[in-house]
Amino acid sequence: MPAPLSHSLFVLALWIGLSWAAPGRAQTPPAPLPSFIISVKDGVFNPARLEVPAGQRIKFVLRNEGPGPLEFENADLHVEKILAAGAESFVVVKLPPGEHMFVDEFNIATGELLVIAK
């Protein structure tokens, strides 16, 4: 049997086998993560205080509106994200209940965000 034909038969058999093993119902996509937009301008977070659900994955959308870079960080939770001026990015976290302080490492004096997970 020629190699391309045997390869095609193998792929067909694999495809049929996997279709029998797959569940008969369509899989639903996961629900979107709760998202919170955080903007930073001149080393100041907006909002400066945020309440979020505890124990579930959430998404922080970060927007650096300042003239310089931003380093969004919480050392205890091992979260760190660096954004250039004008950049936007995100981090996904799962926070335990309590208060969590995030900082802008480049603007320690003014760059603090208190996140309260309930």
PyMOL commands that set and color helices and strands:
alter all, ss='L'
color gray80, all
select helices_A, chain A and resi 3-21
alter helices_A, ss='H'
color red, helices_A
select strands_A, chain A and resi 35-41+44-46+49-52+57-64+70-74+79-83+88-94+98-104+112-117
alter strands_A, ss='S'
color yellow, strands_A
deselect
rebuild
show_as cartoon
